[in-house]
Amino acid sequence: MITAGIITVNDKGYKEEDDYRGRIIKRYLENRGYQILKYKILKSNQVDLENEMKYMSDELKVNLILTTGGIACRPTDIVPEATKNVIMKEVSGIAEGIRYYNLQRSKNVMLSRGVSGIRGETLIVNLPENPKYLISSLDFALETIEYGVEMVINKIKDCVI
C-alpha cells in the first residue's frame, strides 16, 4: 500500500471540508487504495511549506506528497521554490508531462511552474490548483506517478525507461 500526504496551498485558509482541491486528490488516491497519512492546508508561506514537506517525508515516511496550488506566476506562488529546496533529486519528466498534457487545453498552462522530485524515499509532485487541470493531471499522470513511487521505494529493480 502506498502512503501519501496531501498539501493544499491556499491563502484563503480553508478548512478541510471546504477544500475541494484537496478532497479531489484524496478521493483519487483512496479509490486507488492509498493510505492518506496527512492532509494539510497551508497559506503561501515558503518556510511552513518546506517544513511540512520535510515532516511528511522524514518523520511520517510517506511514499508520495501531492501539492495543489501555488505554482503560477503570482507573487504568492512559492510552491515550486519550496519544493526545489526540499527535494534531493528532480524528476522533471512528471511536471513536464503534466504541463504538456494540459497545454492541449489552454495556452495559459505555459505559465505553470510546478516541479517534481525525490526526497529520501518520498516522491513529491506539484499539481495545478484549477480543478479542471487538477483532475486531468491526475487522470493523465497518476499511474506513472505510482510507478515512480515504486522505483523510489526500490520495489522495481529493472527499470523500463
C-alpha positions in Angstrom: 0.0 0.0 0.0 1.3 3.4 -1.0 1.1 6.1 1.8 0.6 9.7 0.9 0.4 13.2 2.2 -1.7 16.0 0.6 -0.9 19.7 0.9 -3.3 22.4 -0.4 -1.7 25.8 -0.6 -4.4 28.5 -0.3 -4.2 32.0 1.1 -7.9 32.0 1.9 -7.2 29.4 4.6 -10.0 26.9 4.0 -10.9 24.2 6.4 -10.6 20.6 5.1 -14.3 20.3 4.5 -14.2 23.5 2.3 -11.0 22.4 0.4 -12.5 20.9 -2.8 -9.0 20.6 -4.4 -7.5 18.5 -1.6 -10.7 16.4 -1.5 -10.3 15.7 -5.2 -6.8 14.4 -4.6 -7.9 12.5 -1.5 -10.7 10.8 -3.4 -8.5 9.8 -6.3 -5.8 8.3 -4.0 -8.3 6.5 -1.7 -10.0 5.0 -4.8 -6.7 3.5 -5.8 -6.0 2.1 -2.3 -3.6 4.7 -0.9 -3.4 5.4 2.8 -3.6 9.1 3.5 -1.3 9.8 6.5 -1.7 13.6 6.5 -3.8 16.2 4.8 -2.8 19.8 5.4 -4.0 23.2 4.2 -1.4 25.9 4.3 -1.2 29.6 3.4 1.6 30.7 1.0 4.5 30.6 3.4 7.6 29.0 2.0 9.2 28.1 5.3 6.0 26.5 6.6 5.5 24.5 3.3 9.2 23.3 3.3 8.8 22.2 7.0 5.6 20.4 6.2 7.1 18.5 3.2 10.1 17.6 5.3 7.9 16.4 8.2 5.8 14.2 5.8 8.9 12.8 4.2 11.3 12.4 7.0 9.0 11.8 10.0 5.8 10.3 8.6 7.8 8.5 5.8 5.0 8.9 3.3 5.8 7.5 -0.2 4.1 10.3 -2.0 3.4 14.0 -1.4 0.9 15.8 -3.7 0.6 19.5 -3.5 -2.1 21.6 -5.2 -1.9 25.4 -5.7 0.8 28.0 -5.7 2.5 27.0 -9.0 1.6 30.0 -11.2 3.4 33.4 -11.5 1.7 35.4 -8.8 3.9 36.9 -6.1 2.4 34.4 -3.5 3.1 31.3 -5.7 6.0 29.8 -3.8 5.4 26.1 -4.1 8.0 25.3 -6.8 10.7 27.2 -4.8 9.8 25.4 -1.6 9.7 22.0 -3.4 13.1 22.6 -5.0 14.6 23.5 -1.6 13.3 20.2 -0.2 14.0 17.6 -2.9 17.3 15.9 -3.4 16.7 14.8 -7.0 14.5 16.4 -9.6 12.1 14.2 -11.6 11.3 16.8 -14.3 9.5 14.5 -16.6 6.4 14.3 -14.4 5.9 18.1 -14.3 6.8 18.4 -18.0 4.3 15.6 -18.9 1.5 17.2 -16.9 2.3 20.6 -18.5 2.3 19.2 -22.0 -0.9 17.3 -21.5 -2.8 20.3 -20.1 -1.3 22.6 -22.7 -3.6 20.8 -25.2 -6.5 22.5 -23.3 -5.1 26.0 -22.7 -2.1 28.0 -23.7 -2.1 29.6 -20.2 -0.6 26.3 -18.9 2.7 27.6 -20.2 2.7 29.8 -17.0 2.7 26.7 -14.7 5.9 26.3 -12.8 5.2 23.0 -11.0 8.1 20.7 -10.3 8.5 17.2 -9.0 11.3 15.3 -7.3 12.5 12.9 -4.6 13.4 13.4 -1.0 14.6 10.3 0.6 12.0 7.7 -0.2 9.3 10.2 -1.0 8.2 11.4 -4.4 6.9 15.0 -4.3 4.7 16.3 -7.2 3.2 19.8 -7.6 -0.3 19.8 -9.2 -2.4 22.6 -10.6 -4.9 24.4 -8.5 -7.6 24.8 -11.2 -9.9 21.8 -10.6 -10.2 21.1 -14.3 -6.4 20.8 -14.7 -6.0 19.1 -11.4 -8.4 16.3 -12.5 -6.9 16.0 -15.9 -3.4 15.8 -14.4 -4.4 13.0 -12.0 -6.2 11.1 -14.9 -3.1 11.5 -17.1 -0.2 11.0 -14.6 -1.3 9.1 -11.6 -0.4 5.6 -13.0 3.1 6.9 -13.9 3.5 8.6 -10.5 2.7 5.2 -8.9 5.4 3.6 -11.0 7.8 6.3 -9.9 6.9 5.7 -6.2 7.6 2.0 -6.6 11.0 2.9 -8.1 11.8 5.3 -5.3 11.0 2.8 -2.6 13.0 0.2 -4.5 10.2 -2.2 -5.3 11.2 -2.1 -9.0 14.7 -3.4 -9.7 14.5 -3.5 -13.5 13.5 -0.1 -14.8 11.5 0.2 -18.0 12.5 3.7 -19.2 
